Amino acid sequence: MMRAMKGLLGAALVATAVAAGAHGAREHNGQPVRKEQTAWGIAAEAPAAVRTVKVTMTDDMRFTPNRLQVRQGETVRIVVSNAGAMLHEFVMGDRKTLDEHAALMLKFPGMEHDEPYMAHVKPGGTEQIVWTFNRPGGFEFACLVAGHYQAGMVGSISVAPRSSGRPAARSVKF
């Protein structure tokens, strides 16, 4: 009996460690966030933010605004508020990453995660993400709470490429 209990406890600890490893961990207690390059950018420290964007989530499965425009290299503080009565998330990524994670959330609806590009926001709560968009392109954000993504709770992020710094060539007629 004792051996079986130890086996179950060990399996639970391994499952917890695997789940934590799959989602990583944001540093707490005043420590900097874990910075890992993604296709859509990298986490940044709060003082690096050059502007703040406010996004509101509601129970009608929408984000306001649902489109963000930034420039490559810009560090933005995204303040995410949940105006609804349900738990919502703000998760940035590319379509493939969001699709894969949404499928996992349907299988494991109680799954928790704490990546620096995710904000898990309780009803009436506010969280923030500070992010450097160092890669140009089109990306998305979504709520991956089971069923919310499938209901259309998504938005887009357009990262304009940084200019070359050189003036545009002029055509000259002879």
C-alpha positions in Angstrom: 0.0 0.0 0.0 2.8 2.5 1.0 4.7 1.6 -2.1 1.7 2.3 -4.3 1.1 5.7 -2.6 4.8 6.6 -3.2 4.4 5.5 -6.8 1.4 7.7 -7.3 3.0 10.6 -5.6 6.1 10.2 -7.8 4.0 10.1 -10.9 2.2 13.2 -9.9 5.4 15.1 -9.2 6.8 14.0 -12.6 3.6 15.1 -14.4 3.8 18.5 -12.6 7.5 18.9 -13.5 6.7 18.0 -17.2 3.8 20.4 -17.3 5.9 23.2 -15.7 8.7 22.5 -18.2 6.3 22.6 -21.1 5.2 26.1 -20.1 8.3 27.4 -18.4 8.1 29.8 -15.5 8.1 33.5 -15.2 10.4 34.7 -12.6 8.8 36.1 -9.5 9.8 38.1 -6.4 11.3 41.0 -8.3 13.4 38.9 -10.6 13.4 39.6 -14.4 11.2 37.6 -16.7 12.6 34.7 -18.6 13.7 35.9 -22.0 13.5 33.5 -24.8 13.4 34.5 -28.4 10.2 33.6 -30.3 9.1 34.2 -33.8 7.0 37.1 -32.6 9.6 38.7 -30.3 11.1 38.5 -26.8 10.2 39.5 -23.3 11.5 42.8 -22.0 11.9 44.6 -18.7 9.2 47.2 -17.8 11.5 50.2 -18.0 12.3 49.4 -21.6 8.7 50.1 -22.8 8.4 53.1 -25.1 4.6 53.0 -25.1 1.6 51.4 -23.4 -1.3 49.7 -25.2 -4.5 48.8 -23.4 -6.5 45.8 -24.4 -9.8 44.8 -22.9 -11.3 41.3 -22.9 -15.0 40.6 -22.6 -17.4 37.7 -22.2 -18.7 38.2 -25.7 -15.3 36.6 -26.7 -13.8 39.8 -28.1 -10.7 41.9 -27.6 -10.8 45.7 -27.8 -8.8 46.7 -29.8 -8.5 43.5 -31.8 -5.6 44.8 -33.9 -2.2 46.1 -32.7 0.3 47.8 -34.9 3.9 48.1 -33.8 7.3 48.7 -35.4 10.1 46.2 -35.4 12.4 46.9 -32.4 9.6 48.6 -30.4 9.1 47.6 -26.8 5.5 47.8 -25.7 3.7 47.4 -22.4 0.5 45.6 -23.1 -2.0 46.2 -20.3 -4.7 43.5 -20.5 -8.0 44.0 -18.5 -10.7 41.4 -18.1 -14.1 43.3 -18.1 -16.0 40.0 -18.1 -17.2 37.6 -15.4 -15.2 34.6 -16.8 -11.5 33.9 -16.8 -9.7 35.1 -20.0 -6.2 35.0 -21.4 -4.1 37.1 -23.7 -1.6 34.8 -25.5 0.6 36.1 -28.3 2.0 33.8 -31.0 1.9 32.7 -34.6 -1.1 30.8 -35.9 0.5 27.4 -35.7 1.6 27.9 -32.0 -1.9 29.2 -31.0 -3.7 26.4 -32.8 -1.5 23.8 -31.1 -1.9 25.3 -27.7 -5.7 25.8 -28.1 -6.0 22.1 -28.9 -4.1 21.2 -25.7 -6.4 23.6 -23.7 -9.4 21.7 -25.0 -8.0 18.4 -23.8 -6.7 19.8 -20.5 -9.0 22.8 -19.7 -7.5 23.3 -16.2 -3.9 23.6 -17.5 -2.1 26.6 -16.2 0.9 28.3 -17.8 3.1 31.3 -17.2 5.1 32.3 -20.2 6.1 35.9 -20.6 4.0 36.2 -23.7 0.8 35.1 -21.8 -1.5 36.9 -19.4 -4.0 34.8 -17.4 -6.5 37.4 -16.2 -9.2 36.8 -13.6 -12.6 38.5 -13.9 -12.2 42.2 -13.1 -8.4 41.8 -13.1 -5.6 43.4 -15.0 -2.2 42.0 -16.0 0.6 43.3 -18.2 3.1 42.0 -20.7 6.2 43.9 -21.7 7.4 42.7 -25.1 10.0 43.7 -27.7 8.7 43.0 -31.2 12.1 42.4 -32.8 10.8 40.4 -35.8 8.7 41.9 -38.5 5.5 40.1 -39.7 2.0 39.3 -38.9 1.2 37.6 -35.6 -1.8 37.0 -33.4 -3.1 37.1 -29.9 -5.9 34.9 -28.5 -7.7 33.7 -25.5 -6.9 30.0 -25.2 -9.3 29.2 -22.4 -11.2 26.1 -23.7 -13.8 27.2 -26.2 -12.9 30.9 -26.3 -10.4 30.6 -29.2 -12.9 28.5 -31.1 -15.5 31.2 -30.5 -13.3 33.7 -32.3 -11.5 35.4 -29.4 -8.5 36.4 -31.5 -6.7 39.5 -32.6 -3.8 40.5 -34.9 -0.5 42.1 -34.4 1.2 43.7 -37.3 5.0 44.4 -36.9 6.2 46.8 -39.5 9.8 46.3 -40.6 12.3 48.9 -39.3 13.3 51.3 -42.0 16.8 50.9 -43.4 17.7 54.5 -42.4 18.6 55.4 -45.9 16.6 57.8 -48.0 14.6 56.3 -50.7 16.2 56.4 -54.2 14.8 59.1 -56.4 14.3 58.6 -60.1 15.9 61.2 -62.3 14.9 61.9 -65.8 17.5 62.9 -68.4 
